[in-house]
Amino acid sequence: MPSGKNLLNYGVAQAGHMIASVIDNGGLRVATTAPMNSWIGFRWKADIAPELHEGDKLTLSLEDGDTLNGICFQVFFYDAAGKMLQRATFTKDNITSLKSLTVPAGAMTYDTCVFTYGKLSESTTSILHPQLELGDKRTCWEPPEKLRGGG
């Protein structure tokens, strides 16, 4: 698997007053209508790609200019029993940070998640271009393969 391939899994979703849609370039738009409580959101599950192996280095990033207004973006790795093995989180305060991950031993699935992280009193819109890629360097953003050409 070449470095630069986006391994994330996301798409259209709705949880109460929170709606996710895929924009024309394959990015993710998340709109919330206030009021909203904490920890409401979406979770997209995926199996670990067969090309990934224990110990492989991964880089999780958001594109420069992305916004996280009242929401957080997370990736979780789980074993076969559903036990969380690793987590990486982006919030408004650390949106420009890259997250370095290693495929944990026993990882079978991973979740791509978007949640409110505080009670929202105002409606918000966030635009995200998340990428999880093999390797320890960030490359130019590409939409996940299934979203090329928009959602």
C-alpha positions in Angstrom: 0.0 0.0 0.0 1.6 3.3 -1.1 2.0 6.1 1.4 -0.6 8.7 0.8 -3.6 6.3 0.4 -6.3 7.5 2.7 -7.4 4.5 4.9 -10.4 6.3 6.6 -14.0 5.2 6.3 -16.7 7.9 6.6 -19.9 9.0 4.8 -23.4 10.4 5.2 -24.8 10.1 8.7 -27.3 11.7 11.1 -27.6 11.7 14.9 -30.3 13.9 16.2 -29.4 17.5 15.2 -26.0 16.5 13.8 -25.7 15.7 10.1 -22.6 14.6 8.2 -22.4 14.8 4.4 -19.7 14.2 1.9 -18.8 17.3 -0.1 -17.8 17.4 -3.8 -14.1 16.8 -3.2 -14.7 13.9 -0.8 -14.2 15.9 2.4 -16.6 15.7 5.3 -19.1 18.5 6.3 -20.6 18.2 9.8 -23.4 20.5 10.7 -25.0 20.8 14.1 -28.2 22.6 15.1 -28.2 23.9 18.7 -28.9 23.0 21.4 -26.9 19.8 21.5 -25.5 17.8 24.4 -21.9 16.5 24.8 -20.8 13.2 23.1 -23.4 13.0 20.4 -22.0 11.9 17.0 -21.1 9.3 14.5 -19.0 6.2 14.3 -18.0 4.5 11.0 -16.5 1.0 11.5 -14.0 -0.7 9.2 -11.8 -3.8 9.3 -8.1 -3.4 9.4 -6.8 -3.6 5.8 -5.0 -6.9 5.1 -2.0 -4.9 3.9 -1.5 -3.4 7.4 0.5 -5.3 10.0 1.3 -5.0 13.6 3.9 -2.3 14.2 3.2 -0.4 10.9 3.5 3.3 11.3 0.5 5.5 10.4 -0.1 9.2 10.2 -3.4 10.8 11.0 -3.9 14.4 9.8 -6.4 17.0 8.9 -5.9 19.4 6.0 -4.7 23.0 6.7 -7.8 25.2 6.9 -10.1 22.5 8.2 -12.4 23.6 11.1 -13.6 21.8 14.2 -16.4 23.9 15.7 -17.6 22.3 18.8 -16.7 18.8 17.6 -13.8 16.4 17.9 -12.5 13.9 15.3 -11.2 10.6 16.5 -9.8 7.3 15.3 -10.0 4.2 17.6 -8.4 0.8 17.1 -10.1 -2.3 18.6 -9.3 -6.0 19.1 -11.6 -8.9 18.2 -13.4 -8.7 21.6 -14.1 -4.9 21.1 -11.5 -3.7 23.6 -10.0 -0.3 22.6 -6.3 -0.6 21.9 -5.4 2.9 20.8 -7.1 6.3 20.2 -6.1 9.5 18.4 -8.1 12.7 18.8 -8.3 16.1 17.1 -10.1 19.1 18.8 -10.2 22.8 17.9 -7.1 23.3 20.2 -4.9 20.8 18.4 -6.2 20.8 14.9 -2.8 21.4 13.2 -1.0 18.6 15.1 -0.2 15.4 13.3 -1.0 12.2 15.1 1.5 9.4 14.8 0.1 5.9 15.4 1.3 2.3 15.2 -1.0 -0.5 14.3 -1.4 -2.2 17.7 -1.0 -5.9 18.2 -4.3 -7.7 17.9 -6.1 -4.8 16.1 -9.0 -6.1 14.0 -11.1 -3.0 13.4 -10.9 0.7 13.6 -13.6 3.4 14.0 -13.6 6.9 12.5 -15.6 9.1 14.8 -17.0 12.6 15.1 -18.5 13.8 18.4 -19.6 17.0 20.1 -17.2 17.5 23.0 -19.2 20.1 24.9 -22.7 21.2 25.2 -23.4 23.4 22.1 -25.6 26.5 22.5 -25.0 27.7 18.9 -25.3 25.9 15.6 -22.0 25.1 13.9 -20.6 23.8 10.6 -17.2 22.1 10.3 -15.4 21.1 7.2 -12.9 18.2 7.4 -10.4 16.5 5.1 -9.2 13.8 7.4 -6.5 11.3 6.3 -5.0 8.2 7.8 -2.1 7.0 5.8 0.7 4.4 6.0 4.0 5.9 6.9 5.4 8.5 9.2 5.0 11.6 6.9 2.0 13.6 5.9 1.3 13.7 2.2 -1.2 15.7 0.2 -4.8 14.9 1.2 -6.7 12.4 -0.9 -10.3 11.4 -0.3 -10.8 7.8 0.7 -11.0 5.6 -2.4 -14.7 5.0 -2.2 -15.4 8.8 -2.1 -13.3 9.9 -5.0 -15.4 12.3 -7.1 -17.5 13.3 -4.1 -20.2 11.5 -2.1 
